[in-house]
């Protein structure tokens, strides 16, 4: 599932994000969502989140929960 819809992204989910410095390469970083930083309902480049380790980026994939 992609991360362009805010309603689909929830704290505690495992996601793949792209960090600001990795936008050119598209390198993904995996982590657990702590906070949602995008206020609008959708965003074409992905909802911006803060992970539990403090990294901030845009959600590219929402991983299925166990």
KOLVOFI-806549 format. One record per residue (C-alpha): residue number from 1; residue in one letter; x, y, z. Coordinates in nm, 2 decimals. Layout:
BEGIN
<node seq="NUM" type="a" u="X" v="Y" w="Z"/>
...
***
This chain:
BEGIN
<node seq="1" type="x" u="0.00" v="0.00" w="0.00"/>
<node seq="2" type="x" u="0.13" v="0.34" w="-0.08"/>
<node seq="3" type="x" u="0.16" v="0.63" w="0.17"/>
<node seq="4" type="x" u="-0.02" v="0.91" w="-0.01"/>
<node seq="5" type="x" u="-0.34" v="0.89" w="0.19"/>
<node seq="6" type="x" u="-0.32" v="1.02" w="0.55"/>
<node seq="7" type="x" u="-0.61" v="0.80" w="0.68"/>
<node seq="8" type="x" u="-0.40" v="0.49" w="0.59"/>
<node seq="9" type="x" u="-0.10" v="0.59" w="0.80"/>
<node seq="10" type="x" u="-0.12" v="0.54" w="1.17"/>
<node seq="11" type="x" u="0.13" v="0.56" w="1.46"/>
<node seq="12" type="x" u="0.28" v="0.22" w="1.54"/>
<node seq="13" type="x" u="0.27" v="0.10" w="1.18"/>
<node seq="14" type="x" u="0.59" v="-0.02" w="1.01"/>
<node seq="15" type="x" u="0.66" v="0.18" w="0.70"/>
<node seq="16" type="x" u="0.93" v="0.25" w="0.44"/>
<node seq="17" type="x" u="1.01" v="0.62" w="0.40"/>
<node seq="18" type="x" u="1.24" v="0.82" w="0.18"/>
<node seq="19" type="x" u="1.45" v="1.07" w="0.38"/>
<node seq="20" type="x" u="1.51" v="1.42" w="0.24"/>
<node seq="21" type="x" u="1.87" v="1.35" w="0.16"/>
<node seq="22" type="x" u="1.77" v="1.02" w="-0.02"/>
<node seq="23" type="x" u="1.51" v="1.17" w="-0.25"/>
<node seq="24" type="x" u="1.74" v="1.17" w="-0.55"/>
<node seq="25" type="x" u="1.85" v="0.81" w="-0.51"/>
<node seq="26" type="x" u="1.51" v="0.68" w="-0.38"/>
<node seq="27" type="x" u="1.68" v="0.49" w="-0.10"/>
<node seq="28" type="x" u="1.42" v="0.37" w="0.15"/>
<node seq="29" type="x" u="1.45" v="0.36" w="0.53"/>
<node seq="30" type="x" u="1.23" v="0.12" w="0.73"/>
<node seq="31" type="x" u="1.09" v="0.22" w="1.07"/>
<node seq="32" type="x" u="0.78" v="0.25" w="1.30"/>
<node seq="33" type="x" u="0.56" v="0.57" w="1.27"/>
<node seq="34" type="x" u="0.57" v="0.79" w="1.58"/>
<node seq="35" type="x" u="0.40" v="1.11" w="1.46"/>
<node seq="36" type="x" u="0.22" v="1.22" w="1.14"/>
<node seq="37" type="x" u="0.36" v="1.56" w="1.03"/>
<node seq="38" type="x" u="0.14" v="1.62" w="0.72"/>
<node seq="39" type="x" u="-0.20" v="1.78" w="0.80"/>
<node seq="40" type="x" u="-0.37" v="1.75" w="0.46"/>
<node seq="41" type="x" u="-0.57" v="1.44" w="0.38"/>
<node seq="42" type="x" u="-0.34" v="1.34" w="0.09"/>
<node seq="43" type="x" u="0.00" v="1.43" w="-0.05"/>
<node seq="44" type="x" u="0.12" v="1.32" w="-0.39"/>
<node seq="45" type="x" u="0.48" v="1.25" w="-0.26"/>
<node seq="46" type="x" u="0.37" v="1.07" w="0.05"/>
<node seq="47" type="x" u="0.26" v="1.16" w="0.40"/>
<node seq="48" type="x" u="0.55" v="1.31" w="0.60"/>
<node seq="49" type="x" u="0.61" v="1.12" w="0.93"/>
<node seq="50" type="x" u="0.85" v="1.10" w="1.22"/>
<node seq="51" type="x" u="0.98" v="0.76" w="1.30"/>
<node seq="52" type="x" u="1.04" v="0.63" w="1.66"/>
<node seq="53" type="x" u="1.41" v="0.68" w="1.61"/>
<node seq="54" type="x" u="1.36" v="1.05" w="1.52"/>
<node seq="55" type="x" u="1.41" v="1.03" w="1.14"/>
<node seq="56" type="x" u="1.17" v="1.23" w="0.92"/>
<node seq="57" type="x" u="1.06" v="1.14" w="0.57"/>
<node seq="58" type="x" u="0.77" v="1.07" w="0.34"/>
<node seq="59" type="x" u="0.59" v="0.73" w="0.34"/>
<node seq="60" type="x" u="0.64" v="0.53" w="0.03"/>
<node seq="61" type="x" u="0.51" v="0.19" w="0.14"/>
<node seq="62" type="x" u="0.30" v="0.08" w="0.44"/>
<node seq="63" type="x" u="0.40" v="-0.27" w="0.54"/>
<node seq="64" type="x" u="0.13" v="-0.52" w="0.63"/>
<node seq="65" type="x" u="0.09" v="-0.58" w="1.00"/>
<node seq="66" type="x" u="0.14" v="-0.92" w="1.16"/>
***
